[in-house]
Amino acid sequence: MAGMNVVRGASAVTGDVVRDTFVGVDIGTTNTKVALVDDRGALLRTTSFPTPDVLPTLLAAVDRAMRPLVDGLARPPRALGIASMAETGTGLDARGDPVLPLVRWDRRRRDLERGGGDPLVHGLGTDELHRATGLAPTAKAPLAMWSRLRVEHPEAWRRMQRWVGVADALVRHLTGEAVTDHTLALRTMAVRLPPAHTPTPRTWDVDLLAAVGLAPDHLARIAGPDDPAVSIDATAAARCGLATGTPVVVAGHDHVVATWAAGVRGPGRAVVSVGTSEALVRCSGPDAVDRERVLGTGMSIGRSVDGDRETLLAGAPSAGAMASWLAEVTGEDGRSLLAAPACSADGVLVAPYPDGRQTPEPDPAAVVRVLRADDPVRALAGRPRPDDVDPRSLPADVLARAVVDGLAAHLAWMDREHRALLDVPDGAGPVLLVGGAAAANRAWARARAVVLGVPVEPVVCREPVAAGAALLAAVRTGAIDPASVLDGVPGTRGAGAAHLDGASASAAALPDGRNPA
């Protein structure tokens, strides 16, 4: 299949037993992944392709990707689960055609934050929005996007009859009904986060939508974790090789699905979900996350995919962008350089902020700098101001290592604030590193273990979000026992997983006190 890499594994037939199978889709910022798993959680087949910027192209590519995964099965998959990046979508006109290319969180965020953010957010009050929605009120939030889009693209806005996120759009494409998940709805800044231990939100906020000229019927229906699945229609089933009536479940926000797939369902343990962006996620304990303490940190409060716990998410959206920066500086392939940075950077690190810093001390003016300092976390915080190094004075492999160390130091800074907000004791671990090649990279994992000072355990599943979406669909449709996946996607951890110990007395140890000082 042109442009796609199909990885085939075991058959869905084991001996004389025909196993049930499930499909999962992960619509990511850079790539879209599709996975086939069986009822034991074994990953049978996967495929991936670059995520297009045009919605019809994306939807057609998912159709094409699914067929070779399900061809030759003894019986069709029993359910389909869909996870996706958040804050990305487009408007549809009365015929259901997109009025714009996909409005992506990564590109739109840069444009708006360079322009000073969105006046709507400031007018409604950033702290008030954060308390009400749980979402750090940044310019990438769809509520802010919609405010600007109706000014910048008035003709497209006039034609728009519905807004769909990418997961919502795929569900609509397959079933005829636009449905989103509560974890994705909470990323729009158009839903009020209810108190902890109350049902997950099912309704859009009328007043917040009215501020941008929208109403709830312009958006997808919000499904909670216990809501029944929708069913694929006959036309869509014929396109992608599934059976008519196959249940379709919106699994949710990719980073939160990754947390569920890693088996983190309760407090304490952390998941670092690595992709184009990097997210640190923990579930709350019996108490709610203190919204007042989270104000001003750039972190967001949401819900787990099961809806029974609050989550705290700290995002670092620059992991992918740093590869591009490295390529620009060195003239070499940045991703290849970052794949195996085995050398020492000798106390040099790169502040990984090509588009400002989102958290834990938001600073839209923060830039990429190469720093020489004894304490990486204090260096990133600028206390005291570290010495700058000319990046072109360093060999490419040393500079690559400095990027990895800078990303690790930023994670350590986020983690210290994260633990303080959730009252997680120092040294709690291990931290689970979930994702694709970046998560499997031992140099990256070791750098994080050294700076964090706790064990770091890479999750070894090839496509944890897509596989997690498939198993979540299996659980929600009653096809498998939820207890069978309490520890996460089977085979992702354990004897086969690399387990790296933190260096508690390293030169990169964190200073005393809540903030770097």
C-alpha positions in Angstrom: 0.0 0.0 0.0 1.6 3.3 -1.1 2.8 5.5 1.7 1.9 2.9 4.3 3.9 0.4 6.3 1.9 -2.7 7.2 3.4 -4.9 9.9 1.8 -8.3 10.1 2.1 -10.5 13.1 0.3 -13.6 14.4 -3.0 -14.9 13.0 -6.2 -14.5 14.8 -6.4 -18.3 14.7 -4.5 -20.1 17.5 -4.7 -23.8 17.1 -8.3 -24.7 16.7 -9.5 -21.5 18.5 -10.7 -18.6 16.5 -10.0 -15.5 18.6 -12.0 -12.3 18.6 -10.2 -9.2 17.2 -10.6 -5.5 17.6 -9.4 -2.5 15.6 -7.9 0.7 17.1 -7.2 4.0 15.3 -4.9 6.7 16.7 -5.1 9.9 14.7 -1.8 11.6 15.7 -0.2 15.0 15.0 2.4 13.5 12.7 1.2 10.0 11.8 -2.1 8.1 12.0 -1.8 4.5 13.2 -4.2 1.6 12.9 -3.8 -1.6 14.9 -5.5 -5.0 15.1 -5.4 -6.8 18.4 -7.0 -10.0 19.6 -8.9 -10.7 22.8 -5.7 -11.4 24.7 -4.3 -8.0 23.8 -1.8 -9.4 21.3 -0.9 -6.9 18.6 -1.5 -8.8 15.3 -1.1 -6.2 12.6 -0.4 -2.4 12.4 -0.1 0.2 9.7 0.6 3.9 9.7 0.7 6.9 7.4 1.4 10.6 7.7 -1.7 12.5 8.9 -3.0 14.6 6.0 -4.1 18.2 6.5 -7.3 17.7 4.4 -10.2 15.9 6.1 -11.5 13.8 3.2 -8.0 12.7 2.4 -7.5 11.6 6.1 -10.8 9.7 6.2 -10.1 7.9 2.9 -6.7 6.9 4.1 -8.2 5.4 7.3 -10.6 3.4 5.1 -7.7 2.1 3.0 -5.5 1.3 6.0 -8.1 -0.8 7.7 -8.8 -3.2 4.8 -5.4 -5.0 4.7 -5.5 -5.4 8.5 -8.8 -7.3 8.5 -8.4 -9.2 5.2 -8.1 -13.0 5.8 -9.5 -13.0 9.3 -11.7 -16.0 10.2 -14.4 -13.5 11.2 -14.5 -9.7 11.2 -13.4 -7.6 14.1 -16.0 -7.2 16.9 -15.4 -3.5 17.6 -13.5 -0.4 16.6 -12.0 2.2 18.9 -10.8 5.7 17.9 -8.3 7.8 19.8 -6.9 11.1 18.5 -4.9 14.2 19.2 -7.0 17.0 20.7 -7.7 20.6 19.6 -7.7 19.7 15.9 -10.6 19.7 13.5 -12.5 21.6 10.9 -15.9 23.1 10.1 -18.4 21.3 7.8 -21.0 23.0 5.6 -24.6 21.9 5.0 -23.5 19.1 2.7 -20.9 17.8 5.2 -18.0 19.1 3.2 -15.1 20.8 5.1 -15.0 24.6 4.8 -11.3 24.7 5.7 -8.3 22.3 5.9 -7.7 20.8 9.3 -7.1 23.5 11.9 -4.3 21.9 13.8 -3.4 22.5 17.4 0.4 22.7 16.7 0.3 25.2 13.9 -2.5 27.3 15.2 -1.0 27.6 18.7 2.2 29.0 17.3 0.4 31.6 15.2 -1.9 32.8 18.0 0.7 32.8 20.8 3.1 34.7 18.7 0.3 37.3 18.2 -0.2 37.6 21.9 -3.0 35.0 22.4 -6.7 35.5 21.9 -8.7 38.5 23.2 -11.7 36.3 23.9 -9.7 34.3 26.5 -8.5 37.4 28.2 -12.0 38.9 28.1 -13.6 35.9 29.8 -10.7 35.8 32.3 -7.9 33.3 32.1 -8.2 32.2 35.8 -12.0 32.0 35.6 -11.8 29.8 32.5 -9.2 27.6 34.1 -11.3 27.1 37.2 -14.5 26.5 35.1 -13.1 24.1 32.5 -9.9 22.7 34.0 -8.1 23.6 30.9 -5.1 25.9 30.8 -6.5 28.7 28.6 -4.0 28.8 25.8 -4.6 30.0 22.3 -4.6 26.4 20.9 -7.9 25.6 22.7 -10.7 25.3 20.1 -12.8 28.0 21.9 -10.0 30.5 21.2 -9.5 29.0 17.7 -13.2 29.6 16.9 -13.1 33.1 18.1 -10.3 33.9 15.7 -11.5 31.9 12.8 -14.8 33.8 12.5 -12.8 37.0 12.2 -10.0 35.6 9.9 -12.2 33.4 7.7 -15.7 35.0 7.7 -16.8 33.3 4.5 -15.9 29.8 5.8 -17.4 30.7 9.2 -20.7 31.7 7.5 -20.9 28.4 5.6 -20.0 26.3 8.7 -22.9 24.3 10.0 -21.0 22.0 12.3 -17.5 21.7 13.9 -15.9 18.3 14.2 -12.7 17.2 15.8 -10.7 14.6 13.9 -12.1 11.7 16.0 -15.6 13.0 15.8 -15.2 13.3 12.0 -14.1 9.7 11.6 -17.0 8.5 13.7 -19.4 10.5 11.5 -17.7 9.1 8.4 -18.2 5.5 9.6 -21.6 5.8 11.3 -23.3 8.9 10.1 -23.4 10.3 13.6 -20.9 12.9 15.0 -19.9 11.7 18.4 -17.0 12.7 20.6 -15.6 11.5 23.9 -15.7 13.3 27.2 -11.9 13.5 27.4 -11.7 15.2 24.0 -14.7 17.5 24.7 -12.8 18.7 27.9 -9.9 19.8 25.7 -12.1 22.3 23.8 -12.6 24.8 26.6 -16.3 24.7 25.8 -17.3 22.2 28.6 -17.4 23.0 32.3 -15.5 20.4 34.3 -17.8 19.1 37.0 -16.6 18.4 40.6 -14.6 15.3 41.2 -16.5 12.0 41.8 -19.5 13.3 39.8 -20.6 12.0 36.4 -18.5 12.9 33.4 -19.7 15.9 31.4 -22.2 15.2 28.6 -23.2 18.7 27.7 -21.5 21.7 26.0 -21.6 25.0 27.9 -24.1 27.3 26.2 -22.6 30.5 27.5 -19.0 29.7 26.5 -20.2 28.7 23.0 -22.4 31.8 22.7 -19.2 33.9 23.3 -18.0 32.7 19.9 -21.4 32.6 18.2 -21.9 28.8 18.4 -24.5 26.6 20.0 -24.4 23.0 21.2 -26.0 21.7 18.1 -23.0 22.9 16.1 -20.8 20.3 17.8 -20.7 16.5 18.2 -22.7 14.7 20.8 -20.6 14.0 23.9 -20.4 10.3 24.9 -19.5 9.2 28.4 -17.6 6.0 29.2 -20.9 4.1 29.9 -22.8 5.2 26.8 -23.6 2.6 24.1 -21.5 2.5 21.1 -22.7 3.7 17.7 -22.6 1.3 14.7 -20.8 1.3 11.4 -23.2 1.7 8.4 -23.3 -0.6 5.4 -21.5 1.8 3.0 -18.7 2.5 5.4 -18.4 -1.2 6.2 -17.9 -2.1 2.6 -15.2 0.6 2.2 -13.0 -0.6 5.0 -13.7 -4.3 5.3 -15.7 -4.4 8.5 -19.1 -5.9 9.1 -22.2 -3.8 9.0 -23.2 -2.9 12.5 -19.7 -3.2 14.1 -19.7 -1.1 17.3 -17.6 2.1 17.1 -16.3 3.7 20.3 -14.6 7.0 20.7 -11.7 6.0 23.1 -10.6 9.6 23.7 -7.7 11.9 23.9 -4.5 10.1 22.8 -2.4 11.0 25.9 -5.2 9.8 28.3 -5.8 6.7 26.3 -2.0 6.0 26.5 -2.3 6.3 30.3 -5.1 3.8 30.4 -3.2 1.5 28.0 -0.2 1.5 30.3 -2.4 0.3 33.2 -2.3 3.5 35.2 -5.8 3.8 36.6 -5.1 5.2 40.1 -3.0 7.8 41.9 0.8 7.9 42.2 2.3 6.5 39.1 3.0 8.8 36.2 2.9 8.2 32.4 4.9 10.2 30.0 3.2 10.0 26.6 5.7 10.7 23.9 4.9 11.7 20.3 5.1 14.9 18.4 4.4 16.4 21.8 5.2 15.1 25.3 2.6 14.9 28.1 3.0 14.0 31.7 -0.2 12.5 33.1 -1.2 11.3 36.6 -4.6 10.3 38.0 -5.8 11.9 41.2 -6.3 10.1 44.5 -9.6 10.2 46.4 -9.4 14.0 46.6 -10.1 16.4 43.7 -7.2 18.2 42.1 -6.9 21.6 43.8 -7.9 24.0 41.0 -6.5 27.1 42.8 -3.1 25.6 43.1 -3.1 24.6 39.4 -3.9 28.2 38.2 -1.0 29.8 36.4 1.0 26.6 36.0 -0.1 25.9 32.4 -1.3 22.4 33.4 -4.8 21.1 32.8 -7.3 19.0 34.8 -9.4 16.5 33.0 -10.9 13.1 33.4 -9.6 9.5 32.9 -11.1 7.5 30.1 -13.1 5.6 32.7 -14.4 8.9 34.0 -13.9 8.0 37.6 -10.8 10.0 38.4 -9.5 13.4 37.6 -6.2 13.7 35.6 -3.5 16.3 35.7 -1.7 16.8 32.4 1.4 18.8 31.9 2.3 19.3 28.2 5.6 20.0 26.4 4.7 20.4 22.8 8.2 20.7 21.4 9.7 17.2 21.2 9.0 16.9 17.5 9.9 20.5 16.8 13.4 20.1 18.4 14.3 17.5 15.7 13.6 20.2 13.1 15.7 22.8 15.0 18.5 20.3 15.2 18.4 19.6 11.5 18.4 23.4 10.8 21.5 24.0 13.0 23.5 21.0 11.9 22.4 20.4 8.3 21.9 16.8 9.2 18.8 14.6 9.7 17.6 15.7 13.2 15.5 12.6 13.8 18.4 10.3 13.0 20.7 12.3 15.3 18.2 12.1 18.2 17.6 8.3 17.6 21.0 7.3 19.2 22.7 10.2 21.1 25.1 8.0 23.0 27.8 10.6 23.6 28.1 12.9 26.7 27.0 16.6 26.4 29.4 17.5 29.2 27.1 19.8 31.1 25.5 21.4 28.1 21.8 21.3 27.5 19.3 22.8 25.1 16.3 24.7 26.5 13.6 23.0 24.3 11.4 26.0 23.7 11.0 26.7 19.9 7.5 28.2 20.5 7.7 29.4 24.1 7.1 27.4 27.3 3.7 26.0 28.1 4.4 24.8 31.7 5.3 24.8 34.6 6.1 28.5 34.4 4.3 29.6 31.1 6.4 31.9 29.1 5.5 32.6 25.4 8.7 34.5 25.0 11.0 31.5 25.9 13.3 30.5 23.1 15.7 27.7 22.2 19.0 28.4 23.9 22.1 26.2 24.4 23.1 26.5 28.0 26.1 25.4 30.1 25.1 24.8 33.7 25.7 22.4 36.6 22.0 22.1 37.4 19.8 21.5 34.3 16.4 22.4 35.9 17.6 25.6 37.5 19.2 26.5 34.1 15.9 26.1 32.3 14.2 28.3 34.9 16.9 30.9 34.4 18.0 31.0 38.1 20.7 32.1 38.0 21.0 33.1 34.4 23.2 30.4 32.8 25.9 31.0 30.2 24.9 30.6 26.6 26.8 28.4 24.1 26.9 28.9 20.4 25.2 25.8 19.0 27.3 25.8 15.9 30.4 25.4 18.1 29.3 21.9 19.1 29.6 18.6 17.1 26.2 17.4 15.9 26.2 14.3 18.1 27.0 16.4 21.2 24.3 18.9 20.3 21.8 16.0 19.9 22.7 14.8 23.3 22.2 18.3 24.7 18.7 18.3 23.2 17.8 15.0 24.8 19.2 16.3 28.1 17.2 19.5 27.8 14.0 17.6 27.2 14.8 15.4 30.2 15.4 18.4 32.4 12.1 20.0 31.3 10.3 16.8 32.2 12.0 16.7 35.6 10.8 20.3 36.2 7.2 19.4 35.2 7.3 16.3 37.3 8.4 18.2 40.4 5.5 20.6 40.1 3.2 17.8 39.1 4.0 15.8 42.2 3.6 18.8 44.5 0.2 19.6 43.1 -1.0 16.0 43.7 0.9 15.5 46.9 2.8 12.6 45.5 5.9 11.8 47.6 9.4 12.4 46.2 10.9 9.3 44.6 7.5 7.7 43.7 7.9 5.6 40.6 8.4 4.1 38.3 7.6 6.6 35.6 6.2 4.8 32.5 7.4 6.1 29.2 4.7 5.4 26.5 4.9 6.1 22.8 6.7 5.0 19.6 10.4 5.2 18.7 11.1 8.0 21.2 9.7 5.9 24.1 11.7 2.9 23.1 14.9 4.9 22.8 17.1 3.8 25.7 19.2 7.0 25.6 16.1 9.1 26.0 14.8 6.9 28.8 18.1 6.8 30.6 18.4 10.6 30.4 15.0 10.9 32.0 15.8 8.4 34.7 19.0 10.3 35.6 17.4 13.7 35.9 14.1 12.4 37.5 16.0 10.3 40.0 13.4 7.5 39.8 13.2 4.4 37.7 11.9 4.9 34.2 10.1 2.0 32.5 9.6 2.2 28.7 6.4 0.7 27.5 7.3 -1.6 24.6 4.0 -2.0 22.7 4.6 -0.8 19.2 1.4 1.2 19.0 0.1 1.6 22.6 -2.5 4.3 21.8 -4.1 2.4 18.8 -3.9 -0.9 20.7 -5.4 0.8 23.8 -8.2 2.2 21.7 -9.0 -1.2 20.4 -9.0 -2.8 23.8 -11.0 0.0 25.3 -13.6 -0.6 22.6 -13.6 -4.3 23.5 -14.2 -3.5 27.2 -16.9 -0.9 26.6 -18.8 -3.2 24.3 -18.6 -6.1 26.8 -16.5 -8.3 24.5 -13.8 -8.8 27.1 -13.6 -8.7 30.9 -12.3 -5.3 32.2 -10.2 -7.2 34.8 -8.1 -8.8 32.0 -6.6 -5.4 31.1 -6.2 -3.9 34.6 -2.4 -3.9 34.1 -2.6 -2.3 30.7 -2.3 -3.6 27.2 -0.9 -7.1 27.7 2.8 -7.5 26.9 3.6 -3.9 27.2 5.7 -4.2 30.3 7.3 -6.9 32.5 10.2 -9.1 31.8 10.7 -7.9 28.3 10.6 -4.2 29.1 13.7 -2.1 29.7 13.8 -0.8 33.3 16.2 2.0 33.9 17.1 3.1 37.4 17.2 6.8 38.3 20.4 8.3 39.7 19.4 9.8 43.0 22.7 11.5 43.6 23.4 12.8 40.1 24.7 16.3 39.2 21.2 16.8 37.8 19.5 16.4 41.1 16.6 18.7 41.8 17.0 21.5 44.3 15.1 21.7 47.5 11.8 23.6 47.5 8.8 23.5 45.2 10.2 25.7 42.5 13.7 25.9 41.0 15.4 28.8 42.8 
